[in-house]
């Protein structure tokens, strides 16, 4: 990509340019923001480093790259973490600056910044990039600061300290000192006081005088003044004001040559003072399409799922775009009906019929769900191709998890970095709500290049798990110890030999992670593998982890044992047998979370039918599923009113229509309700379960031959 680099003069903004080139990008312009008054060294800004700005003008000649500069007219008006367009805010100066760069150099598609740990700065750069249709590159994000500092120095960053503001740093002693000279002392301060060795806590700022990108010349600082801002005896604050400097030509360049004209541009103009227009959509839905809409909703009041899909009439000519618009509009209507909107949504499962139309689906999706509509953070998401049309459904299917409060914590990093794959758009890496961490589906993407691993399914799995671990660490947990459930989607294109090894490699990865972290109180997760036609980017594997993140105030987790006697299911002809319980996998954590996965293979189906004396009677299977799930809930002091989601994955090889299977499960729930076993069924309302057509499923990647797999999640929080 062609990149405009945001440069403050600091080591970070220069080193990230070097990383951009390392990953195959091209720096075609520089952008810098500076004070209105040249004599002012530092502004009271939460966003910009301006110390040393008098020297930045030379970067254009040093790199032979055009430099665009704008004087900062705004101030820090919008100080909340997540930024929204605010007139006269200093961030809008960046918008004006980058807008002009993009106007003059239309080929630019990305912006680089030296963000390492500041969410405040990263989110603002990402906001501007989103508004301008640019990609944010932040290759230093979340990198280990000690290693990063060593790497910068080793790779030729020549920088000096131009501001100090921390215990152990003295303006009279340390301003103007070379970064390489200061490295041992900075590491010592880290050990003594916990300082950030890269200055991410505001301990110090730097000015780069030379680096490998300065191919034309290096900067030589001839003289400077120390300006003391605070004479505090413990942590005095001071800045370096450059008095005189000159450029020293490199290589065989003529030392008498003059700066090439036209390399520096001053950007004028006012920032936007009204809300930018947003794309409008046509909400009109053809009536015959609306008649195809089907819904389901779980009964929990404060956290519940709403699902929407379309029945295929067999003569419908609507495409994916039309079907997805219908489904999104209906979900939006249901949210409003219950007093909610998109900002209440925690997670979205987006199922489509053809992954080759992913771009169409994404474009339609972003017309409904935007960052403006979700000020507390956009939902996390997984996107999967399912055999929808083969199952007699429309081309789009949506499931949303909704909460009635705004206590969610969302991790949304749009910048491309070396940390974890970016989420460029209105969907986030993970959402934490009431101790449950819902992670977006993770592909085997190499974060800095955003390319899939090419060595096959096992390599993709390892990378996906590495990415998942990086995200989990942002919430101070690990997939190796905190995971409750792993849902692993396997593409039908995965060859059987690799598929046979996936589960073993998965477990090995978790075991290694556990041993390296030396954690106690490790949860034992459930694994559910699902075979699907295709995945985004033609990936072979997608991992969707669900984690339990304990609050610091919570007591140690424990699994609640069976607390009730046997229920009477004689009306259904069931006598409890050991193999019944062997069918279901369950995990109960802290008495708050209950996860159950119930696989029904052809062999178990024969057992169910044989036990009832009714061979080939499919009706017995939904009854058996409802019976076992109800037994699991009640024995662990949960009820159906605690259920947040109940997916019933069914294989298209079962040869039963969605309508028929749905009727059978609804009958089973109605019968259970009549038996007064803690479930209320109102025939006028939507069912609490949703049927999900798949190619196969199983507890192991080697055997994906389940005909029906029930996946239940219940929450008592």
C-alpha positions as CSV (number, residue, x, y, z in Angstrom):
1,X,0.0,0.0,0.0
2,X,1.0,3.6,-0.5
3,X,1.3,5.2,3.0
4,X,1.2,8.7,4.5
5,X,3.2,8.6,7.7
6,X,2.1,10.6,10.7
7,X,5.4,12.0,12.1
8,X,6.0,13.8,15.3
9,X,9.8,13.4,15.1
10,X,9.8,10.8,17.8
11,X,11.5,7.4,17.5
12,X,8.2,5.6,17.3
13,X,6.8,7.4,14.3
14,X,10.1,6.9,12.5
15,X,10.6,3.3,13.3
16,X,7.0,2.4,12.3
17,X,7.9,3.8,8.8
18,X,10.8,1.3,8.7
19,X,8.4,-1.5,9.6
20,X,6.0,-0.4,6.8
21,X,8.8,-0.8,4.3
22,X,9.8,-4.1,5.8
23,X,6.2,-5.4,5.2
24,X,6.2,-4.2,1.6
25,X,4.5,-0.8,1.8
26,X,5.8,2.5,0.3
27,X,6.0,5.8,2.2
28,X,4.9,8.4,-0.3
29,X,4.2,11.3,2.1
30,X,4.7,12.6,5.6
31,X,2.1,14.4,7.7
32,X,2.9,16.5,10.8
33,X,0.8,18.7,13.2
34,X,2.5,21.6,14.9
35,X,1.6,24.6,17.2
36,X,0.3,27.8,15.7
37,X,3.2,29.7,17.3
38,X,6.7,28.5,16.2
39,X,8.2,29.7,19.4
40,X,6.0,27.4,21.5
41,X,7.6,24.0,22.1
42,X,4.8,22.0,23.6
43,X,1.0,22.2,23.6
44,X,-1.3,21.0,26.3
45,X,-2.4,18.2,24.1
46,X,-3.6,14.7,24.9
47,X,-2.9,13.7,21.3
48,X,0.2,15.2,19.8
49,X,4.0,15.4,20.5
50,X,5.2,18.8,19.3
51,X,8.6,19.2,21.1
52,X,11.2,19.6,18.4
53,X,8.7,20.6,15.7
54,X,11.1,23.3,14.5
55,X,13.3,20.5,13.0
56,X,10.6,18.4,11.4
57,X,10.5,20.6,8.3
58,X,13.9,19.0,7.4
59,X,12.4,15.5,7.2
60,X,11.2,16.2,3.7
61,X,14.7,16.8,2.5
62,X,16.2,14.0,4.5
63,X,13.8,11.5,3.0
64,X,13.1,13.2,-0.3
65,X,9.4,12.7,0.4
66,X,6.7,15.5,0.5
67,X,5.8,16.8,4.0
68,X,2.3,18.1,4.7
69,X,2.0,20.3,7.8
70,X,-0.9,21.8,9.6
71,X,-1.0,24.1,12.6
72,X,-3.2,22.8,15.5
73,X,-6.2,25.1,15.9
74,X,-8.4,22.8,18.0
75,X,-8.1,21.6,21.6
76,X,-8.9,18.4,23.5
77,X,-12.7,18.8,23.6
78,X,-13.8,15.2,23.3
79,X,-11.8,13.5,26.1
80,X,-13.7,10.2,26.3
81,X,-11.7,7.2,25.2
82,X,-13.8,6.4,22.1
83,X,-13.7,9.4,19.8
84,X,-16.7,10.9,17.9
85,X,-16.4,13.8,15.5
86,X,-16.3,17.0,17.6
87,X,-16.0,20.5,16.0
88,X,-12.9,22.4,17.2
89,X,-11.3,19.3,18.6
90,X,-7.6,18.9,17.9
91,X,-8.3,15.5,16.2
92,X,-10.3,17.4,13.5
93,X,-7.0,19.1,12.5
94,X,-5.7,15.7,11.7
95,X,-8.8,15.0,9.6
96,X,-8.2,18.2,7.6
97,X,-4.5,17.4,7.2
98,X,-5.0,13.9,5.9
99,X,-8.0,14.9,3.8
100,X,-5.7,17.3,1.9
101,X,-2.9,14.7,1.6
102,X,-5.4,12.2,0.1
103,X,-6.7,14.9,-2.3
104,X,-3.3,15.7,-3.6
105,X,-2.1,12.1,-3.7
106,X,-5.2,9.9,-4.4
107,X,-3.2,6.7,-4.6
108,X,-2.6,6.8,-0.8
109,X,-4.6,4.0,1.0
110,X,-3.0,3.8,4.4
111,X,-1.7,5.9,7.4
112,X,1.1,4.9,9.7
113,X,1.4,5.9,13.3
114,X,3.8,5.0,16.1
115,X,1.2,4.0,18.7
116,X,2.5,1.4,21.1
117,X,0.2,1.3,24.1
118,X,-2.1,4.4,24.0
119,X,-5.7,3.4,23.2
120,X,-6.6,7.1,23.3
121,X,-4.3,8.0,20.4
122,X,-4.8,4.8,18.4
123,X,-8.6,5.1,18.5
124,X,-8.4,8.7,17.2
125,X,-6.2,7.8,14.4
126,X,-8.5,4.8,13.5
127,X,-11.5,7.1,13.7
128,X,-10.0,9.5,11.1
129,X,-8.9,6.6,8.9
130,X,-12.4,5.2,9.0
131,X,-13.9,8.5,7.9
132,X,-11.4,8.9,5.1
133,X,-11.5,5.3,3.9
134,X,-7.9,4.7,4.8
135,X,-6.2,1.7,6.6
136,X,-4.4,2.4,9.9
137,X,-0.9,0.8,10.2
138,X,0.4,0.5,13.7
139,X,3.1,-2.2,13.6
140,X,4.5,-1.2,17.1
141,X,1.1,-1.8,18.8
142,X,1.3,-4.0,21.9
143,X,5.0,-4.9,21.3
144,X,7.2,-5.6,24.3
145,X,8.8,-2.2,25.1
146,X,12.1,-3.4,26.3
147,X,12.6,-5.5,23.1
148,X,11.2,-2.7,20.9
149,X,13.7,-0.2,22.3
150,X,16.6,-2.6,21.7
151,X,15.3,-3.2,18.2
152,X,15.0,0.4,17.3
153,X,18.6,1.2,18.4
154,X,19.9,-1.9,16.7
155,X,18.2,-0.9,13.4
156,X,19.7,2.5,13.3
157,X,17.3,4.9,15.0
158,X,19.5,7.8,16.1
159,X,17.3,9.9,18.5
160,X,17.9,12.2,21.4
161,X,15.7,13.0,24.5
162,X,13.8,16.3,24.0
163,X,11.5,16.0,27.0
164,X,11.7,14.3,30.4
165,X,8.9,14.1,33.0
166,X,9.5,11.2,35.4
167,X,11.3,10.2,38.5
168,X,15.0,9.5,37.8
169,X,15.2,11.8,34.8
170,X,16.7,15.2,35.1
171,X,16.3,17.9,32.4
172,X,19.8,19.3,33.0
173,X,21.4,15.9,32.7
174,X,19.4,14.0,30.2
175,X,18.0,16.3,27.6
176,X,19.9,16.1,24.4
177,X,21.4,12.7,25.3
178,X,21.4,9.9,22.7
179,X,18.8,7.2,23.1
180,X,21.4,4.4,22.7
181,X,23.4,6.1,25.5
182,X,20.3,6.3,27.7
183,X,19.1,2.7,27.1
184,X,20.9,1.1,30.1
185,X,19.7,3.8,32.4
186,X,16.1,3.6,31.1
187,X,16.1,-0.1,31.8
188,X,17.4,0.6,35.3
189,X,14.5,3.0,35.9
190,X,12.1,0.3,34.8
191,X,13.4,-2.0,37.4
192,X,13.5,0.6,40.1
193,X,10.2,2.4,39.5
194,X,8.3,0.4,36.9
195,X,8.8,3.1,34.2
196,X,7.9,2.5,30.6
197,X,11.2,2.1,28.8
198,X,9.7,3.5,25.5
199,X,8.2,6.4,27.4
200,X,4.6,5.3,26.9
201,X,3.7,6.7,30.3
202,X,4.9,10.2,29.3
203,X,8.3,9.6,31.0
204,X,10.2,11.1,28.0
205,X,9.9,12.1,24.4
206,X,12.5,11.8,21.6
207,X,13.5,13.5,18.4
208,X,15.0,11.4,15.6
209,X,18.0,13.0,13.9
210,X,19.0,10.1,11.7
211,X,17.7,6.7,10.6
212,X,18.1,4.4,7.5
213,X,15.1,6.3,5.9
214,X,17.1,9.5,5.9
215,X,18.8,8.7,2.6
216,X,19.7,12.3,1.6
217,X,20.9,13.8,4.8
218,X,21.1,13.6,8.6
219,X,20.2,16.3,11.1
220,X,22.9,17.8,13.3
221,X,21.8,19.8,16.3
222,X,24.3,22.6,16.9
223,X,22.8,24.2,19.9
224,X,19.8,24.0,22.2
225,X,18.3,25.5,25.3
226,X,16.8,23.6,28.3
227,X,13.4,25.0,29.2
228,X,12.3,24.0,32.7
229,X,8.5,23.6,33.0
230,X,8.4,22.2,36.5
231,X,11.3,22.2,39.1
232,X,9.7,19.4,41.1
233,X,12.5,17.8,43.2
234,X,11.3,14.3,42.5
235,X,10.2,14.4,38.9
236,X,11.2,17.7,37.3
237,X,9.7,18.4,33.8
238,X,11.8,20.0,31.1
239,X,12.0,20.2,27.3
240,X,14.7,20.9,24.8
241,X,14.3,23.9,22.5
242,X,16.5,23.6,19.4
243,X,18.4,26.9,18.8
244,X,20.4,26.0,15.6
245,X,20.8,22.9,13.5
246,X,22.0,22.0,10.0
247,X,21.8,19.1,7.6
248,X,24.7,16.9,6.8
249,X,24.5,15.4,3.3
250,X,24.9,11.6,2.9
251,X,26.8,9.6,0.3
252,X,27.9,11.3,-2.9
253,X,25.3,14.1,-2.8
254,X,26.7,17.6,-3.4
255,X,27.0,19.3,-0.1
256,X,26.2,22.6,-1.8
257,X,22.9,21.4,-3.2
258,X,19.8,23.2,-2.1
259,X,16.5,21.7,-0.9
260,X,14.3,20.6,-3.7
261,X,11.4,23.0,-4.0
262,X,7.8,21.9,-3.5
263,X,8.5,19.2,-0.8
264,X,6.8,21.0,2.1
265,X,3.1,22.0,2.0
266,X,1.2,24.0,4.6
267,X,-2.4,22.8,4.9
268,X,-4.9,25.5,5.7
269,X,-8.7,25.3,5.9
270,X,-11.3,24.7,8.6
271,X,-12.4,21.4,10.0
272,X,-16.0,20.1,9.7
273,X,-18.5,21.8,11.9
274,X,-21.5,19.6,11.3
275,X,-22.0,15.9,11.4
276,X,-20.8,14.2,8.3
277,X,-23.5,12.7,6.1
278,X,-24.0,8.9,6.5
279,X,-25.1,6.6,3.8
280,X,-28.8,6.1,3.8
281,X,-30.4,2.8,2.9
282,X,-33.7,1.8,1.4
283,X,-35.7,0.1,4.1
284,X,-38.4,-1.0,1.7
285,X,-38.9,-4.7,1.8
286,X,-40.9,-6.6,-0.8
287,X,-43.9,-8.1,0.9
288,X,-43.3,-11.7,-0.3
289,X,-39.8,-11.4,1.3
290,X,-41.2,-10.3,4.6
291,X,-43.6,-13.3,4.6
292,X,-40.6,-15.6,4.6
293,X,-39.1,-14.1,7.8
294,X,-38.7,-16.6,10.7
295,X,-37.6,-15.7,14.2
296,X,-36.4,-17.3,17.5
297,X,-35.6,-15.8,20.8
298,X,-34.4,-17.1,24.2
299,X,-36.3,-16.2,27.3
300,X,-33.6,-14.8,29.6
301,X,-34.6,-11.2,30.4
302,X,-31.2,-9.4,30.7
303,X,-29.1,-11.3,28.1
304,X,-30.8,-13.1,25.2
305,X,-30.4,-14.2,21.6
306,X,-32.6,-13.2,18.7
307,X,-32.3,-15.1,15.4
308,X,-33.7,-14.3,12.0
309,X,-33.7,-16.4,8.8
310,X,-35.8,-16.7,5.7
311,X,-37.7,-19.7,4.4
312,X,-37.0,-20.2,0.7
313,X,-40.2,-20.3,-1.2
314,X,-38.5,-22.2,-4.0
315,X,-39.3,-19.6,-6.5
316,X,-37.5,-16.7,-4.9
317,X,-35.1,-14.8,-7.1
318,X,-33.8,-12.5,-4.3
319,X,-30.0,-12.4,-3.9
320,X,-27.8,-12.3,-0.8
321,X,-28.0,-8.5,-0.6
322,X,-31.8,-8.4,-0.5
323,X,-32.0,-11.3,1.9
324,X,-29.5,-9.8,4.3
325,X,-31.2,-6.4,4.2
326,X,-34.5,-8.2,5.1
327,X,-32.9,-10.1,8.0
328,X,-31.0,-7.0,9.4
329,X,-34.1,-4.9,9.1
330,X,-36.2,-7.4,11.0
331,X,-33.5,-7.8,13.7
332,X,-33.4,-4.0,14.0
333,X,-37.2,-4.0,14.4
334,X,-37.1,-6.7,17.0
335,X,-34.5,-4.8,19.0
336,X,-36.6,-1.7,19.0
337,X,-39.7,-3.7,19.9
338,X,-37.9,-4.8,23.1
339,X,-36.6,-1.3,23.8
340,X,-33.0,-1.8,22.5
341,X,-30.9,-1.0,19.5
342,X,-27.6,-2.0,17.9
343,X,-25.5,-0.7,20.8
344,X,-27.0,-3.4,23.0
345,X,-25.7,-6.2,20.8
346,X,-22.7,-8.1,22.1
347,X,-22.1,-10.6,19.4
348,X,-23.3,-11.4,15.9
349,X,-23.2,-14.7,14.0
350,X,-23.5,-13.8,10.3
351,X,-24.3,-16.9,8.2
352,X,-24.3,-16.5,4.4
353,X,-25.0,-19.0,1.6
354,X,-21.9,-18.1,-0.6
355,X,-18.6,-16.8,0.7
356,X,-17.7,-15.5,-2.7
357,X,-20.2,-12.8,-1.9
358,X,-18.6,-11.8,1.4
359,X,-17.9,-8.3,0.1
360,X,-21.5,-7.8,-0.7
361,X,-22.6,-9.1,2.7
362,X,-20.0,-6.8,4.4
363,X,-21.2,-3.7,2.5
364,X,-24.8,-4.4,3.4
365,X,-23.9,-5.1,7.0
366,X,-22.0,-1.8,7.5
367,X,-25.1,0.1,6.3
368,X,-26.9,-1.1,9.4
369,X,-24.2,-1.4,12.1
370,X,-21.9,1.5,12.5
371,X,-19.6,2.9,15.2
372,X,-21.8,5.9,15.5
373,X,-24.8,3.6,16.4
374,X,-22.6,1.7,18.9
375,X,-20.8,4.4,21.1
376,X,-19.9,1.7,23.7
377,X,-18.3,-0.5,21.1
378,X,-19.3,-2.4,18.0
379,X,-20.3,-6.1,18.4
380,X,-17.8,-8.9,17.8
381,X,-18.7,-11.1,14.9
382,X,-18.1,-14.5,13.2
383,X,-19.0,-15.0,9.5
384,X,-19.5,-18.5,8.2
385,X,-20.8,-20.0,5.0
386,X,-23.6,-22.5,5.7
387,X,-25.6,-24.8,3.3
388,X,-28.6,-22.5,3.7
389,X,-30.1,-22.9,0.3
390,X,-29.6,-26.7,0.4
391,X,-31.6,-26.7,3.7
392,X,-34.4,-24.7,2.1
393,X,-33.5,-21.4,3.7
394,X,-32.8,-17.9,2.2
395,X,-29.3,-16.7,1.5
396,X,-28.7,-14.9,4.8
397,X,-29.2,-15.8,8.5
398,X,-28.4,-13.7,11.5
399,X,-28.1,-14.4,15.2
400,X,-27.5,-11.6,17.7
401,X,-26.7,-11.8,21.4
402,X,-28.3,-8.8,23.2
403,X,-27.8,-7.3,26.7
404,X,-30.1,-4.9,28.5
405,X,-27.2,-2.8,29.9
406,X,-24.1,-1.0,28.7
407,X,-21.5,-2.7,31.0
408,X,-19.8,-4.4,28.1
409,X,-16.1,-3.9,27.4
410,X,-15.2,-4.0,23.8
411,X,-11.7,-4.5,22.2
412,X,-11.7,-3.0,18.7
413,X,-8.3,-2.5,17.1
414,X,-8.6,-1.4,13.5
415,X,-4.9,-0.7,12.9
416,X,-2.8,-3.4,11.2
417,X,-0.1,-4.3,13.6
418,X,2.1,-7.3,14.7
419,X,-0.2,-7.9,17.7
420,X,-3.3,-9.6,16.3
421,X,-5.4,-9.4,13.2
422,X,-7.1,-6.0,12.7
423,X,-10.8,-5.6,12.5
424,X,-11.2,-2.8,9.9
425,X,-14.9,-2.0,10.1
426,X,-17.8,-2.1,12.6
427,X,-16.9,-5.4,14.2
428,X,-14.5,-6.0,17.1
429,X,-12.0,-8.6,18.2
430,X,-13.8,-9.4,21.5
431,X,-16.6,-8.3,23.9
432,X,-16.5,-8.9,27.6
433,X,-19.9,-8.9,29.4
434,X,-20.7,-10.1,32.8
435,X,-17.5,-12.2,33.1
436,X,-18.0,-13.9,29.7
437,X,-15.6,-13.0,26.9
438,X,-17.1,-13.5,23.5
439,X,-14.2,-13.6,20.9
440,X,-14.7,-13.0,17.2
441,X,-14.0,-15.9,15.0
442,X,-10.2,-16.1,14.5
443,X,-8.6,-17.1,11.3
444,X,-5.0,-18.1,10.8
445,X,-4.0,-14.6,9.6
446,X,-0.4,-13.3,10.0
447,X,-1.2,-10.0,11.8
448,X,1.2,-7.6,10.1
449,X,0.5,-8.8,6.5
450,X,-3.2,-9.9,7.1
451,X,-2.4,-12.9,4.9
452,X,-3.5,-16.5,5.7
453,X,-0.8,-19.0,6.6
454,X,-0.1,-21.0,3.5
455,X,1.2,-24.2,5.0
456,X,-2.2,-25.8,5.5
457,X,-4.9,-26.3,8.1
458,X,-2.6,-27.1,11.1
459,X,-0.5,-23.9,10.4
460,X,-3.7,-21.9,10.2
461,X,-5.0,-23.4,13.5
462,X,-1.7,-22.6,15.3
463,X,-1.8,-19.0,14.0
464,X,-5.5,-18.6,14.9
465,X,-4.8,-19.8,18.5
466,X,-1.8,-17.5,18.7
467,X,-4.1,-14.6,17.7
468,X,-6.7,-15.7,20.2
469,X,-4.1,-15.8,23.0
470,X,-3.0,-12.2,22.1
471,X,-6.6,-11.0,22.4
472,X,-7.2,-12.9,25.6
473,X,-4.0,-11.4,27.2
474,X,-5.6,-7.9,26.6
475,X,-8.2,-9.1,29.1
476,X,-5.6,-10.5,31.4
477,X,-6.5,-14.1,30.8
478,X,-5.5,-17.0,28.6
479,X,-7.3,-19.4,26.3
480,X,-5.3,-22.1,27.9
481,X,-6.8,-21.6,31.3
482,X,-10.0,-19.5,31.0
483,X,-11.8,-21.1,28.0
484,X,-15.2,-22.6,28.5
485,X,-16.0,-23.5,24.9
486,X,-14.1,-23.7,21.6
487,X,-16.2,-23.9,18.5
488,X,-14.0,-24.8,15.6
489,X,-15.3,-24.3,12.0
490,X,-13.6,-26.6,9.5
491,X,-13.9,-25.9,5.8
492,X,-15.0,-28.8,3.6
493,X,-11.8,-28.1,1.6
494,X,-9.7,-29.3,4.5
495,X,-8.2,-32.7,3.6
496,X,-9.1,-35.6,5.9
497,X,-5.5,-36.3,6.9
498,X,-5.0,-32.8,8.3
499,X,-8.5,-32.8,9.8
500,X,-7.6,-36.0,11.7
501,X,-4.7,-34.1,13.4
502,X,-6.4,-30.8,14.2
503,X,-7.8,-31.8,17.7
504,X,-4.5,-33.3,18.8
505,X,-2.6,-30.2,17.7
506,X,-5.2,-28.0,19.4
507,X,-4.7,-29.7,22.7
508,X,-0.9,-29.6,22.3
509,X,-1.0,-25.9,21.8
510,X,-3.1,-25.4,25.0
511,X,-0.8,-27.7,27.0
512,X,2.3,-25.7,26.0
513,X,0.5,-22.4,26.8
514,X,-0.4,-23.7,30.2
515,X,3.1,-24.9,31.0
516,X,4.6,-21.6,29.9
517,X,2.2,-19.5,32.0
518,X,2.2,-21.9,35.0
519,X,-1.4,-21.0,35.8
520,X,-3.6,-22.7,38.4
521,X,-7.4,-23.2,38.4
522,X,-7.5,-24.2,34.8
523,X,-10.9,-24.7,33.2
524,X,-11.6,-27.7,31.1
525,X,-13.2,-26.5,27.9
526,X,-15.6,-28.2,25.6
527,X,-14.6,-28.6,22.0
528,X,-17.2,-28.5,19.2
529,X,-16.0,-29.0,15.6
530,X,-18.4,-28.0,12.8
531,X,-17.9,-28.8,9.1
532,X,-19.0,-26.0,6.8
533,X,-18.8,-25.3,3.1
534,X,-16.4,-22.3,3.3
535,X,-14.9,-19.6,5.5
536,X,-13.8,-16.0,4.9
537,X,-10.6,-15.6,2.8
538,X,-11.0,-19.3,1.8
539,X,-9.6,-20.2,5.2
540,X,-9.5,-23.9,6.2
541,X,-10.1,-23.3,10.0
542,X,-11.9,-20.6,12.1
543,X,-11.7,-20.8,15.9
544,X,-14.4,-19.1,18.1
545,X,-13.4,-19.2,21.8
546,X,-15.7,-18.3,24.7
547,X,-13.9,-17.5,27.9
548,X,-14.7,-17.0,31.6
549,X,-12.9,-13.9,32.9
550,X,-13.2,-13.8,36.7
551,X,-13.5,-10.4,38.4
552,X,-10.8,-9.8,41.0
553,X,-13.4,-9.7,43.7
554,X,-14.8,-13.1,42.8
555,X,-14.1,-16.3,44.7
556,X,-12.4,-19.3,43.2
557,X,-14.5,-21.1,40.6
558,X,-15.9,-24.5,41.3
559,X,-18.2,-26.8,39.4
560,X,-21.6,-27.3,41.1
561,X,-22.5,-30.9,41.5
562,X,-25.9,-32.4,41.0
563,X,-28.2,-30.8,43.5
564,X,-31.6,-32.3,42.7
565,X,-33.2,-35.7,42.6
566,X,-34.2,-37.6,39.4
567,X,-37.1,-36.0,37.5
568,X,-39.9,-38.2,36.3
569,X,-39.8,-38.5,32.5
570,X,-41.9,-41.7,32.4
571,X,-44.5,-39.9,30.2
572,X,-41.8,-39.9,27.5
573,X,-40.9,-43.5,28.2
574,X,-37.5,-42.6,29.5
575,X,-35.7,-44.5,32.3
576,X,-32.4,-42.9,33.2
577,X,-29.5,-44.9,31.9
578,X,-25.8,-44.3,32.1
579,X,-25.3,-43.9,28.4
580,X,-27.7,-40.9,28.5
581,X,-25.3,-38.9,30.6
582,X,-22.4,-40.1,28.6
583,X,-24.0,-38.3,25.6
584,X,-23.8,-34.8,27.0
585,X,-20.8,-32.7,27.7
586,X,-21.3,-30.0,30.3
587,X,-19.3,-27.4,32.1
588,X,-20.6,-25.4,35.0
589,X,-18.5,-22.6,36.4
590,X,-19.0,-20.8,39.7
591,X,-22.7,-21.6,39.6
592,X,-23.0,-18.8,37.0
593,X,-22.4,-20.4,33.7
594,X,-23.6,-23.7,32.2
595,X,-22.5,-24.9,28.8
596,X,-23.8,-28.1,27.4
597,X,-23.1,-29.8,24.0
598,X,-25.2,-32.8,23.1
599,X,-24.1,-34.7,20.0
600,X,-26.5,-37.1,18.3
601,X,-24.7,-39.5,15.9
602,X,-26.4,-42.1,13.8
603,X,-25.5,-44.7,16.5
604,X,-27.0,-42.7,19.3
605,X,-30.1,-42.1,17.2
606,X,-30.5,-45.8,16.7
607,X,-30.2,-46.3,20.5
608,X,-32.9,-43.7,21.1
609,X,-35.2,-45.3,18.7
610,X,-34.5,-48.8,19.8
611,X,-35.1,-47.9,23.5
612,X,-38.5,-46.5,22.6
613,X,-39.4,-49.6,20.6
614,X,-40.2,-47.3,17.7
615,X,-37.6,-47.9,15.0
616,X,-37.1,-45.0,12.5
617,X,-39.3,-42.6,14.5
618,X,-37.5,-39.2,14.3
619,X,-39.9,-37.7,16.9
620,X,-38.0,-39.5,19.6
621,X,-34.8,-37.6,18.9
622,X,-35.9,-34.1,19.7
623,X,-37.6,-35.4,22.9
624,X,-34.4,-37.1,23.9
625,X,-32.4,-33.9,23.4
626,X,-34.9,-31.7,25.3
627,X,-35.0,-34.3,28.1
628,X,-31.2,-34.4,28.5
629,X,-30.7,-30.7,28.3
630,X,-33.5,-30.1,30.8
631,X,-31.9,-32.7,33.1
632,X,-28.5,-31.0,32.8
633,X,-30.0,-27.6,33.6
634,X,-32.1,-28.7,36.6
635,X,-29.4,-30.9,38.1
636,X,-27.1,-27.9,38.2
637,X,-29.7,-25.4,39.5
638,X,-30.3,-23.7,36.2
639,X,-33.5,-23.2,34.4
640,X,-34.6,-22.6,30.8
641,X,-35.1,-18.9,31.8
642,X,-31.3,-18.7,32.3
643,X,-30.6,-19.8,28.7
644,X,-29.0,-17.1,26.5
645,X,-28.6,-19.3,23.4
646,X,-29.7,-22.7,22.1
647,X,-28.3,-23.7,18.7
648,X,-29.4,-26.9,17.2
649,X,-26.9,-27.8,14.4
650,X,-28.3,-30.4,12.1
651,X,-26.5,-32.1,9.2
652,X,-28.1,-31.6,5.7
653,X,-27.5,-35.4,5.3
654,X,-30.3,-36.0,7.8
655,X,-32.7,-35.4,5.0
656,X,-35.3,-33.6,7.0
657,X,-36.7,-30.1,6.3
658,X,-36.1,-27.3,8.6
659,X,-39.8,-26.8,9.1
660,X,-40.3,-30.5,10.0
661,X,-37.4,-30.5,12.5
662,X,-38.5,-27.2,14.0
663,X,-42.0,-28.6,14.5
664,X,-40.6,-31.7,16.3
665,X,-38.5,-29.6,18.7
666,X,-41.4,-27.2,19.4
667,X,-43.6,-30.2,20.2
668,X,-41.0,-31.6,22.6
669,X,-40.7,-28.3,24.4
670,X,-44.5,-28.0,24.6
671,X,-44.8,-31.5,26.1
672,X,-42.0,-30.6,28.6
673,X,-43.9,-27.5,29.6
674,X,-47.1,-29.5,30.1
675,X,-45.1,-31.8,32.4
676,X,-44.2,-28.6,34.5
677,X,-40.5,-29.1,34.3
678,X,-39.5,-25.4,34.5
679,X,-40.0,-24.4,30.9
680,X,-42.8,-22.2,29.7
681,X,-43.9,-22.4,26.1
682,X,-46.2,-19.9,24.6
683,X,-47.3,-21.0,21.2
684,X,-47.8,-17.4,20.1
685,X,-44.2,-16.5,20.7
686,X,-41.0,-17.4,18.8
687,X,-39.3,-20.7,19.7
688,X,-36.3,-20.4,22.1
689,X,-34.0,-22.5,19.8
690,X,-32.6,-21.8,16.3
691,X,-31.8,-24.5,13.8
692,X,-28.4,-24.2,12.0
693,X,-27.8,-26.3,8.9
694,X,-24.2,-27.7,8.7
695,X,-22.4,-30.4,6.8
696,X,-21.4,-32.2,9.9
697,X,-20.3,-31.8,13.6
698,X,-18.5,-33.6,16.3
699,X,-16.5,-33.5,19.5
700,X,-13.3,-34.3,17.5
701,X,-12.1,-33.0,14.2
702,X,-11.5,-36.5,13.0
703,X,-15.2,-37.5,13.3
704,X,-17.7,-35.0,12.1
705,X,-20.6,-37.3,11.6
706,X,-23.2,-36.0,14.1
707,X,-26.6,-35.7,12.6
708,X,-27.8,-33.3,15.3
709,X,-25.7,-31.3,17.8
710,X,-27.3,-29.2,20.5
711,X,-25.2,-26.3,21.9
712,X,-26.7,-24.6,25.0
713,X,-25.3,-21.6,27.0
714,X,-27.0,-20.6,30.2
715,X,-26.1,-17.7,32.5
716,X,-27.0,-16.7,36.0
717,X,-25.6,-13.2,36.3
